[in-house]
Amino acid sequence: MKSYVSPPTRKNVHAVVVCYNGCQTIERCVLALRRCVDIVHVVDNGSDDLTLAALKTLNERGKVLTTYLGKNFGVATALNVGVRIARSEAAEWVLTMDQDTIVDENLIVAFCDEYARSGNWLMTPYILPVGADVPRTPTPSIGRPYAITSGNLVASPVYDRCGLYNEALFVDAVDFDFSLRARSIGFSIRRVSGAVIFHQLGEPVHVPRIWRKLYTRHSAARRYYMTRNGLWIARKYAVQFPLFVTKFLVLQAILNILSLKYDASTRQTCRAIAWGLKDFCRDRMGALTHGECSRLVAR
C-alpha cells in the first residue's frame, strides 16, 4: 500500500541538476527552476573553469546549492548524490534535470494538478525544442513506458522501493533502466497535461525532416555508451517488457544507420558501435578510461 505523499509544491520539491561543462546553459536552467522551486541542488561532474565560475556566481547569489565531485563520475552517480542530499533534507519530491533544460514556470502547478487527479508518483512533462512556444491548449495526460531523466518528478518513497540510478551504466539508458525498474514493481509513469520543458537532445544538425525525431549528433564516446547500454537494457527487460524492447531495438538499429551517415566521422562512429557491442558481449560496464576515449577518436 502506498504511503502518503503531500502534493508537489515549490517548497517540497527539490530539483537535482547534473552539470558537466555547461557554462552556456546552466545559468538559464537554474534561474528557470528557481521560478518553480525553492531549492536547486547542482551536482557538478568535474566541469571546466568557465562552468565552475558560472556555478560560483549562482552560489553567491543564493540561487543554487552545489556539490563538486571533482571528476566525471557519470550521470547516474551525480543523480544519486543529488537525490541523497535532497532526501536528507526531507524532500518529498525530487525533480531530476539536465543542465541544458529550461522548465516552464507552470511545471510544478501542472504536476500538482495531475497528482490531485491520478495520485501518480512518477510524472514527466511534454518536451519541446528550445525556443518553441507553449501550446495554448495543453495536450492531455497519458501513460508512458518511460521518462527521460530531465524533467522527471519522482516521489521520494519511490527510491525506497525501486532503488537509485544504476551507476554501472555511467551515462545513457540510465533513465530507461530506472523507468522500467519502477514499472516492474507496479509504478506507472504519467506524461502530464500542461507540464512543459524545453530541451535539446544532442548537437543540432540538419537532416531530412523524416529523421529529425530519431537522429541527434553525439560524440563517439556517447555512441559507445548508447550501443553498449542499449543492448544491456534489451537483455535485462526482454522478458518483462517484450514490446518495448522490440521497438527499442528497431529504433536503435535505425539510429546506428543514421549515425554512420550523418555523424561527423563515420570511422569514429563505426569504431564506437563496434566497441560497444564487444564490451556488451564481455559484460564490461562502467566508464571508459581516458585512454580508451582517446583511441575512440583517433584517426
SULTAQUI-V524770 format. One record per residue. N is the residue number from 1. RES is the residue in one letter. PHI is phi in whole degrees, 0 to 359 (none if undefined). OMEGA is omega as a letter, one per 20 degrees, with the letter a starting at -180 (999 if undefined). NEAR is the number of other C-alpha atoms within 10 Angstrom. Layout:
N:RES:PHI:OMEGA:NEAR / N:RES:PHI:OMEGA:NEAR
This chain:
1:M:none:r:3 / 2:K:290:r:7 / 3:S:279:a:5 / 4:Y:279:r:9 / 5:V:231:r:14 / 6:S:295:r:12 / 7:P:302:a:20 / 8:P:293:r:27 / 9:T:224:r:17 / 10:R:296:a:19 / 11:K:272:a:13 / 12:N:258:r:19 / 13:V:260:r:26 / 14:H:254:r:29 / 15:A:272:r:30 / 16:V:241:a:30 / 17:V:247:r:32 / 18:V:272:a:27 / 19:C:235:r:29 / 20:Y:210:r:21 / 21:N:52:a:17 / 22:G:250:a:21 / 23:C:300:a:20 / 24:Q:276:a:13 / 25:T:233:a:17 / 26:I:297:a:25 / 27:E:294:r:21 / 28:R:299:r:15 / 29:C:300:a:20 / 30:V:293:a:27 / 31:L:295:r:16 / 32:A:293:r:16 / 33:L:297:a:28 / 34:R:292:r:17 / 35:R:282:a:15 / 36:C:249:a:21 / 37:V:227:a:20 / 38:D:276:a:16 / 39:I:236:r:22 / 40:V:237:r:25 / 41:H:258:r:23 / 42:V:256:r:27 / 43:V:249:a:24 / 44:D:263:a:28 / 45:N:266:r:21 / 46:G:73:a:18 / 47:S:287:r:20 / 48:D:285:a:13 / 49:D:296:r:11 / 50:L:297:r:13 / 51:T:292:r:21 / 52:L:298:r:20 / 53:A:294:r:13 / 54:A:296:r:16 / 55:L:293:r:25 / 56:K:299:r:15 / 57:T:298:r:14 / 58:L:296:r:18 / 59:N:297:a:14 / 60:E:295:r:10 / 61:R:275:r:9 / 62:G:73:a:11 / 63:K:267:a:19 / 64:V:203:r:24 / 65:L:249:a:16 / 66:T:243:r:20 / 67:T:249:a:16 / 68:Y:257:a:14 / 69:L:276:r:15 / 70:G:87:r:10 / 71:K:207:a:11 / 72:N:276:r:16 / 73:F:267:r:17 / 74:G:99:a:21 / 75:V:296:a:26 / 76:A:297:r:23 / 77:T:297:r:23 / 78:A:298:r:25 / 79:L:300:a:26 / 80:N:296:r:18 / 81:V:300:a:18 / 82:G:295:r:26 / 83:V:296:r:27 / 84:R:297:r:14 / 85:I:296:a:16 / 86:A:300:a:24 / 87:R:290:r:16 / 88:S:293:r:9 / 89:E:262:r:11 / 90:A:68:r:13 / 91:A:296:r:20 / 92:E:273:r:21 / 93:W:224:r:28 / 94:V:238:r:24 / 95:L:257:a:24 / 96:T:272:a:21 / 97:M:219:r:27 / 98:D:266:a:24 / 99:Q:291:a:24 / 100:D:256:a:23 / 101:T:250:r:25 / 102:I:242:a:28 / 103:V:269:r:26 / 104:D:287:a:18 / 105:E:294:r:17 / 106:N:264:a:15 / 107:L:302:a:23 / 108:I:292:r:25 / 109:V:299:r:17 / 110:A:296:r:18 / 111:F:298:r:26 / 112:C:298:r:20 / 113:D:297:r:17 / 114:E:295:r:22 / 115:Y:298:r:20 / 116:A:295:a:13 / 117:R:279:a:9 / 118:S:246:a:10 / 119:G:71:a:14 / 120:N:294:r:17 / 121:W:260:r:21 / 122:L:231:a:25 / 123:M:228:a:26 / 124:T:224:a:29 / 125:P:269:r:26 / 126:Y:282:a:18 / 127:I:250:r:19 / 128:L:243:r:16 / 129:P:296:r:13 / 130:V:301:r:14 / 131:G:96:r:10 / 132:A:285:r:10 / 133:D:271:r:9 / 134:V:289:a:15 / 135:P:300:r:10 / 136:R:292:r:7 / 137:T:254:a:8 / 138:P:299:r:13 / 139:T:288:a:13 / 140:P:298:r:9 / 141:S:291:a:18 / 142:I:217:r:11 / 143:G:286:a:12 / 144:R:227:r:14 / 145:P:286:r:14 / 146:Y:201:r:23 / 147:A:228:r:22 / 148:I:290:a:18 / 149:T:299:a:22 / 150:S:288:r:25 / 151:G:89:a:29 / 152:N:279:r:21 / 153:L:258:a:27 / 154:V:236:r:21 / 155:A:292:a:21 / 156:S:307:a:20 / 157:P:297:r:17 / 158:V:302:a:16 / 159:Y:294:r:17 / 160:D:295:a:9 / 161:R:268:a:12 / 162:C:256:a:18 / 163:G:89:a:13 / 164:L:269:a:17 / 165:Y:276:a:22 / 166:N:282:a:19 / 167:E:288:r:19 / 168:A:293:r:15 / 169:L:282:r:24 / 170:F:68:r:22 / 171:V:208:a:21 / 172:D:74:a:20 / 173:A:70:r:23 / 174:V:299:a:22 / 175:D:289:r:20 / 176:F:300:a:18 / 177:D:298:a:23 / 178:F:296:a:21 / 179:S:297:a:23 / 180:L:290:r:24 / 181:R:297:r:18 / 182:A:296:r:20 / 183:R:296:a:18 / 184:S:294:r:14 / 185:I:250:r:10 / 186:G:107:r:9 / 187:F:280:r:17 / 188:S:244:a:18 / 189:I:246:a:23 / 190:R:238:r:25 / 191:R:273:a:25 / 192:V:260:r:25 / 193:S:299:r:20 / 194:G:86:r:25 / 195:A:268:a:28 / 196:V:224:r:25 / 197:I:232:r:24 / 198:F:247:a:22 / 199:H:217:r:20 / 200:Q:248:r:17 / 201:L:268:r:14 / 202:G:73:a:12 / 203:E:277:a:10 / 204:P:300:r:12 / 205:V:206:a:13 / 206:H:276:r:11 / 207:V:225:r:12 / 208:P:306:a:8 / 209:R:307:a:8 / 210:I:298:a:8 / 211:W:257:a:13 / 212:R:293:r:12 / 213:K:277:a:8 / 214:L:257:a:12 / 215:Y:253:r:25 / 216:T:223:a:20 / 217:R:276:r:18 / 218:H:223:r:17 / 219:S:289:r:17 / 220:A:298:r:24 / 221:A:298:r:24 / 222:R:295:r:18 / 223:R:298:r:25 / 224:Y:300:a:26 / 225:Y:295:r:27 / 226:M:298:r:22 / 227:T:290:a:25 / 228:R:299:a:27 / 229:N:288:r:27 / 230:G:297:r:24 / 231:L:294:r:20 / 232:W:297:r:20 / 233:I:300:a:19 / 234:A:299:a:18 / 235:R:294:a:11 / 236:K:291:a:13 / 237:Y:247:a:16 / 238:A:300:a:14 / 239:V:286:a:10 / 240:Q:282:a:12 / 241:F:229:a:15 / 242:P:296:a:12 / 243:L:294:r:10 / 244:F:300:a:15 / 245:V:295:r:20 / 246:T:298:r:13 / 247:K:298:a:11 / 248:F:299:a:16 / 249:L:292:r:15 / 250:V:297:r:11 / 251:L:295:r:14 / 252:Q:297:r:17 / 253:A:294:r:13 / 254:I:298:r:14 / 255:L:299:r:17 / 256:N:297:r:20 / 257:I:296:r:13 / 258:L:296:r:17 / 259:S:297:r:21 / 260:L:295:a:16 / 261:K:274:a:12 / 262:Y:250:r:17 / 263:D:296:a:20 / 264:A:297:a:15 / 265:S:227:r:16 / 266:T:299:a:14 / 267:R:297:r:15 / 268:Q:295:r:22 / 269:T:296:r:26 / 270:C:299:r:20 / 271:R:297:a:20 / 272:A:296:r:26 / 273:I:297:r:23 / 274:A:296:r:16 / 275:W:295:r:20 / 276:G:298:r:24 / 277:L:296:a:20 / 278:K:297:a:14 / 279:D:290:r:17 / 280:F:298:a:18 / 281:C:296:r:12 / 282:R:258:r:8 / 283:D:59:r:10 / 284:R:272:r:13 / 285:M:239:a:17 / 286:G:85:a:15 / 287:A:268:r:18 / 288:L:293:r:15 / 289:T:283:r:9 / 290:H:300:r:8 / 291:G:296:r:8 / 292:E:293:r:13 / 293:C:299:r:15 / 294:S:295:a:13 / 295:R:291:r:13 / 296:L:300:a:20 / 297:V:262:r:16 / 298:A:293:a:10 / 299:R:275:999:8
